[in-house]
Amino acid sequence: MWTEFRTKPPRARRGPRLACAALALFLTAAPVSAASAAAPAPDLAARAGAPAPPRTVPALTDWQGASGAYRFSGRTRLVAHDAAARRVARTLADDLRAAGKGTVPVTGGAARDGDIVVDVDARDKKLGAEGYELRAGARLEITGAAETGAFYGTRTLLQLLAHDERIPAGRTVDVPRYKERGVGVCACYVHISTDWLENLVRDMAYHKLNQLLLELKVKSAAHPEANSWGYYTKDEIRRLVALGAKYHVTIVPEINSPGHMDPWIQDRPDLQLVDTDGNAQPSRLDVTKPEALAYYKSLIDEYGEVFPGPWWHMGADEYMLGSDFAKYPHVLEYARARYGPDATPQDAFIDFVNRVEAYAASKGKRLRIWNDGLTGANTVPVTPGTTVEHWLNVNVGPSQLIAQGHPVMNAAYSLYVIRGGFHSDTEKLYDEQWDPRSFEGEKLASRTGVTGAKISLWPDNGRGETENEVAEAAFLPLNHIAQTTWGAPHPDAGYAGFTDRAAAVGHAPGVRDLTRVPLADGTYTLTDRAHRTTPARVRLTRTADGYATLTNAAGACLETRAGKLTLNVPLEPGSAVTWETCDAKNTLQRWQLTADRGGLRITNAITRMTLDATGTGGLAQYPPDQRPPTAWALTRA
């Protein structure tokens, strides 16, 4: 499989950032049926020569069946005694309610038949930090050596209860193979809805994935000139981080640097790298300038207000994409002045990485970077202990990085989902029994030094697919990465069996159905409740991906297209929304309708800006925090 990727260069700008591509998470949750989650998995049963384990993702590989069954009922209670177990039990109670199982009380009393017992016992060393033991019989017992392990046991329970409240009696000890199991999302230029990201967090936890990389922009108080649309408010991030903490998903923030810095420094020419022709490069931070590092440190500080986790990702990919160091001779001069006559331009780049690492460490955070900048052309080493996320086959391979003292995560291009572009071929990977040792260009013999793997969602063509379409496209890749990072890569004899398993497990309780349109197809009168626009007769039509198109009496469709394009998306606040020739493939003509202040909020599916009445009879799009979104009414004609 690797020949294909060695010989085929990445799509233009397909680096982690380049690939800022299919951001979307399969979290729309276009509902996948939770059919027969507790049904047996025949392939595992035949392989083990024992009763088949219940069907879950990741699969249970050491299920020991017994006679009888556990039965969940209206009398079931959640029994937990210490503080950690009670936190897990309360989250489980929330999820059982969301799953339609009613209100299940949490108690510290003695357990009885039919109860679910959650326990955290640090003495059970075999379970490690994330493993658990589950025993089903007259009662169901979940034990973790740590709170996270007990939590993952409850995720297995939710999957078992998704179809049948009768769980076959048995026992399993379930421990992950890799410590990092993740998803990466580039919301780096375009905005991805927080509803969608929250869905992703829930679904990740449901599948025992524990790390979400978010390359995004937080609206800055320190640098208001950088607040082009695509940002998130600090309150939005705090809510997302809190949800991640509840569901044991660590959220890793990324601000890519020193390349791909244009979202931050496009209006700061004083920080931009300038070539020999005098052309400033808005995407490249000048690593030779002390004020450039000071600027980046200030961003780390501001992000620290809302991201309390232990990681900082600085990207460090594609610094010279489409260019080369020869156009910037002062970079070589800087490197030689700092490291001697044998220094290379890349040493200046590595120097910047190491200074960011030192600053992040001073703030209690460990650094992560992408691998493509580590080509071997440097004489200065990257600080050992820096985690390298390997996505591209370059001269310095994973085995060399591990030997140099770097933990390495597999973020292979083959695991990418790119909006309007490459989608990971999960069937091919499954049939080849891909696992996290299978890097681009190298297959390792050992797991030593490999932290795990993740799928990556990028928006290179921001209008190429909607969030809901990306959610659908990422569903099986997410299930596959969950399986291969936690357990064996091939739990079913064929790919069809694995897809059936994933469909049986479905989505997490509490995931919102973002494909729901609140109105039926038909003809309506569109008015804003403040009466700033002339009522218009429109035809509402639901799209296949769960949005709506609005067509006026002249047969034209409502579309946003004006203003500056970023990743092929019009992201300029205040830009006009107009009636244009209808095109079923044009995602900029798709709108999300949600209840708001007694009316409807109408949000573009791609720009994530709201449709607003301008007060002069026109229509425009604005970020929802810049002005109160117009409340619209659609009255059946």
Phi, psi and omega in degrees: 000333188282341178302319181304316186277335176290322186270345181254112181295155179297152179301155181317126180055051184257024179287181180311322183272320182303320174283019180309054196254255205282066188314356196269150183256156188281029187274009175297331184063049167301111202302128169263130184300138176270050183290147174028056177295330182266006180291151183291156175255098189303323183297316178295320181298313181296322182293321185273344183065030184216171178307139183294140176287156172302157187269122181218166169228117358295156182289149173275119187260349182234032182299129176247102183288157177218172180281149177096195183198156168267140180236119174280139182211181178293347179265356183296139173237160173257117184256121180212138187250316181267172187298317182296316179295325179292324177298316178297317182295322179294320176296318177299318179299318177301317184286325175296321177296316179295333180276001179084019181265007177085184180270115182254118184288150173256129184224156175256013183280188179287141182283149176229171180303139181092348180280162171248122183254124178249127184224142172242116185231101184295347180284344184274078189295334183296341184275342180063201185281338187232354180280166180209162171242133178238130179233124180245128178198230176298328170232169179245127184240133178236126181232132171235151174285342177222165182302320181297320178298315177298321178300315180295329174299324178289334176293320176298317179301315180299321177295321180292325181276353185299333182242325190220132179276005173252119181250126180305140178295143179166187185213144173217145167247120192234113185229134182288150176280326184237147185274340179243120185225109196215182175224138173246137181229126175263102169255042195277331175239311179273165180257132175253135186298145178293330175301317181293317178295321177295320174303317180300314180302314180296316181291324176301310181299320179302328179259013175066031171270141193236002183219125178242113174274127178237108170270109186206172178249126172266131180305124191261132171275330181284331183226069184297338179293345182265003189274055170288154186296150188126345184286169172238146175283160180296325178294322177298318180291320179300319179295320180293317179296321178297320177296319177300318179296318179299323185255018172059038174248115177281126180260120183257117178277148175226132162241111184292136180197158356279357174268169179056037181267003185301329176300339183255322191244016180297336176252021178233071181301338179293343181255354187276146174290135182243130183275180185293344177269003180084012181270121176283145183248100184298340182270352186240121175282137179280104186289349180276350184265126177303324182291338176292315177294320179299319178299313182294322176300321181295328176291318176302317180299314183292321177295331179298341178292335186237346178244094184275000187292178188273002188240151167225128178252123181254007178074271179066029178250154169053041179298321182253026180303123180078009180210192175202162185297338181299336180281354183228068186300336180292340177292317176296318178301318178298314182298317181290325177294330184268326189234006175101174188293341181270000182293156180243164177302327182293338177296327176294321177296312180295323177302317178297316178302315183291326178289325174294320178301316181296320180290317178300318179298324179294340178261010177081021182239146177262146187267145172233144177218162170278164189268342195291341177281353183260077187265355183091000181277004182259153171257342178268125181280151170291141181307122178304147183096343174293126179284132179249126177262114191266116180238340188227140178283107175237184188299324181265110185272176182302319182296322177292319179298318179296318179297332179278001176096021181254125166297140185235129175255140179273111178238045191306148175303328180294349179258011183278149166233114188245127181304122178069013183220220184296135172240132179311133179270084185297323180298315178298314180298319181296313182296331178274002181055046176303141171217173188297352175279351185268091182269167171295112176093350182203135174250119181276149180276338186232155174278351184303126179089348179267119184280334183152210183204165178207156167270154182232135183245120189234151182248045186305319170250093190301334179261004184296328178208153175277167176305317182296323178291322177294322178302315179294317182294330184269354185301307181288320173303322179294316177299320182293316181292328175297317180294313188284337179270337179266315188225208181291145185283354190219066186288339180241150185299327180226165182296326178300322177296323179290319179295325175296320179298313181297318180294324179295322180285320175068213184254163182291149170302142178091351176290129181281144174276100183274004177265002184278127173259125189287351180237150177284155173304143179160187181259133185224164168258122181263122176221152171266143189291344176268000176058045177263353180233160176283131178305140181233139176274125184226154172255123179264130180227126178286137177268164183297334181264012170090024172246193179224147168253150178239120184243129182276181185295337179274359179086014178262152184254145179290128186212148169253126182213351188276160173090182182297138178261136173233122187052039177071021182235133176282102187249022182271115178301139180086357180291151188290146170249128190227169177265121186230170179303129183292139178214112185299337181271352184277105183291341178288354175261011180255139187226144176258131180250125179224148179295139182200118174050046177079003178224216180233139168263132181246116187240134178291136185295334184258309184283338183061022171261154185270151176282121184233144173281132186278343184094350177245018179092355181263180179233144180212169177243140181220148169300141187293344179267354183271334174202150181302125180300142177297135173269120183256156174236135173243107183256129183302127182275000000 
